[in-house]
Amino acid sequence: MLPGFNPDSGRLPPGEHVASWDEVVERFGWTERRRRMLDEAIELLAEAGCRQIRLNGSFVTAKDEPGDFDACWDTDDVDLEALDPVLLDLSDHRAAQKARFGGELFPNVIESQSGLSFADFFQNERDTSRKGIVVIRLSKGDAS
């Protein structure tokens, strides 16, 4: 079960909070826009064999209408040949991903400036405080 939001920040408490896709939709899909934001990307990743995505940003806060979402996906078991090329297109500040999905999806590799994996990088705020992220466990057919 996902924890409640911190009343002061509207964010999840620090750490990785595991949830199924259905739990994410139930908890964070309170508007039509929120429900649609991740559907296509999640489906494409699941179909290529991805089993875990970490979700970050204003999407996993109490904010009514997040501007976008940030996510990173585990590369283990992913058939890169079957993956939609836009999910590997990190050029131009991920413009193609933003246009298609409304957010950015990074493979869970090392973030260049911090030296941290994206899974760890996502848990840090700019002011050095820690925040929570959601770990979505996937199976084929999720987001469908």
C-alpha positions as CSV (number, residue, x, y, z in Angstrom):
1,M,0.0,0.0,0.0
2,L,1.3,3.4,-0.9
3,P,1.8,5.8,2.0
4,G,0.0,9.1,2.4
5,F,1.4,12.4,1.3
6,N,3.5,14.5,3.6
7,P,1.1,17.3,4.7
8,D,3.8,20.0,4.5
9,S,5.2,19.2,1.0
10,G,2.4,17.2,-0.7
11,R,5.1,14.5,-1.5
12,L,5.5,10.9,-0.6
13,P,7.8,10.2,2.3
14,P,11.4,9.3,1.4
15,G,12.1,5.9,-0.2
16,E,10.9,3.6,-2.9
17,H,7.2,2.7,-2.6
18,V,6.2,-0.4,-4.5
19,A,2.8,-0.5,-6.2
20,S,1.1,-2.4,-9.0
21,W,-0.2,-0.5,-12.1
22,D,-3.7,-0.8,-10.7
23,E,-2.6,0.8,-7.4
24,V,-0.9,3.7,-9.3
25,V,-4.1,4.3,-11.3
26,E,-6.3,4.2,-8.2
27,R,-4.0,6.5,-6.2
28,F,-2.7,9.0,-8.8
29,G,-5.4,8.8,-11.6
30,W,-7.9,11.1,-10.1
31,T,-8.2,13.2,-13.3
32,E,-8.6,12.0,-16.9
33,R,-5.4,13.7,-17.9
34,R,-3.5,11.9,-15.1
35,R,-5.0,8.5,-16.1
36,R,-3.9,9.0,-19.7
37,M,-0.4,10.3,-19.1
38,L,1.4,7.0,-18.6
39,D,-0.9,4.5,-20.4
40,E,0.9,4.3,-23.7
41,A,4.5,4.4,-22.4
42,I,3.7,1.7,-19.7
43,E,2.1,-0.5,-22.3
44,L,5.1,-0.2,-24.7
45,L,7.6,-0.9,-22.0
46,A,5.7,-3.9,-20.6
47,E,5.3,-5.4,-24.1
48,A,9.1,-5.2,-24.6
49,G,9.6,-7.1,-21.3
50,C,10.2,-4.3,-18.8
51,R,9.2,-5.4,-15.3
52,Q,9.8,-2.3,-13.2
53,I,9.4,1.5,-13.7
54,R,10.2,4.2,-11.1
55,L,7.9,7.1,-11.2
56,N,8.9,10.6,-10.0
57,G,8.0,14.2,-10.3
58,S,4.8,16.1,-9.7
59,F,2.8,13.2,-10.9
60,V,3.4,11.4,-7.6
61,T,2.4,14.3,-5.5
62,A,-0.8,15.8,-4.3
63,K,-0.7,18.4,-7.2
64,D,-4.0,18.3,-9.1
65,E,-2.6,18.7,-12.6
66,P,1.1,17.8,-13.0
67,G,2.9,19.4,-15.9
68,D,4.5,16.1,-16.8
69,F,6.0,13.0,-15.3
70,D,9.5,11.7,-15.0
71,A,10.2,7.9,-15.0
72,C,13.1,5.5,-15.3
73,W,12.8,1.9,-16.4
74,D,14.8,-1.1,-15.6
75,T,16.6,-2.5,-18.6
76,D,16.8,-6.1,-17.3
77,D,14.8,-8.5,-19.5
78,V,13.9,-5.7,-22.0
79,D,14.1,-6.7,-25.6
80,L,15.6,-3.5,-27.0
81,E,14.8,-4.6,-30.6
82,A,11.1,-4.8,-29.6
83,L,11.1,-1.4,-27.8
84,D,9.6,1.6,-29.5
85,P,12.5,3.8,-30.6
86,V,11.1,6.9,-29.0
87,L,11.8,5.3,-25.6
88,L,15.5,5.3,-26.4
89,D,15.5,8.8,-27.9
90,L,17.0,11.1,-25.3
91,S,17.9,13.8,-27.8
92,D,16.8,17.4,-27.7
93,H,15.9,17.2,-24.0
94,R,13.6,14.2,-24.7
95,A,11.4,16.3,-26.9
96,A,9.9,13.3,-28.8
97,Q,9.0,11.6,-25.5
98,K,7.4,14.7,-24.1
99,A,5.4,15.3,-27.3
100,R,4.1,11.7,-27.4
101,F,3.7,10.8,-23.7
102,G,3.7,14.0,-21.8
103,G,6.8,13.1,-19.8
104,E,10.3,11.8,-19.9
105,L,11.4,8.1,-19.5
106,F,15.0,7.3,-18.9
107,P,16.6,3.8,-18.9
108,N,17.8,3.3,-15.3
109,V,21.4,4.1,-16.0
110,I,23.8,6.6,-14.5
111,E,22.7,10.3,-14.5
112,S,25.8,12.1,-15.8
113,Q,26.0,15.1,-13.5
114,S,25.3,13.4,-10.2
115,G,26.9,10.0,-10.9
116,L,23.8,8.3,-9.4
117,S,21.5,5.8,-11.1
118,F,18.3,7.5,-12.1
119,A,16.5,5.4,-9.4
120,D,18.7,7.1,-6.8
121,F,18.8,10.5,-8.5
122,F,15.0,10.7,-8.6
123,Q,14.9,10.5,-4.8
124,N,16.8,13.7,-4.3
125,E,15.4,17.2,-4.3
126,R,17.5,20.2,-5.5
127,D,17.8,21.4,-1.9
128,T,19.4,18.0,-1.0
129,S,16.3,16.7,0.9
130,R,15.0,13.3,0.1
131,K,11.6,12.4,-1.4
132,G,9.6,9.3,-2.2
133,I,9.2,7.7,-5.6
134,V,6.8,4.9,-6.8
135,V,8.2,1.6,-8.1
136,I,5.6,0.1,-10.5
137,R,5.9,-3.7,-10.9
138,L,4.7,-4.6,-14.4
139,S,3.5,-7.6,-16.3
140,K,2.5,-7.9,-19.9
141,G,-0.9,-6.3,-20.5
142,D,-0.4,-3.5,-17.9
143,A,-2.0,-0.2,-18.9
144,S,-4.3,-1.8,-21.3
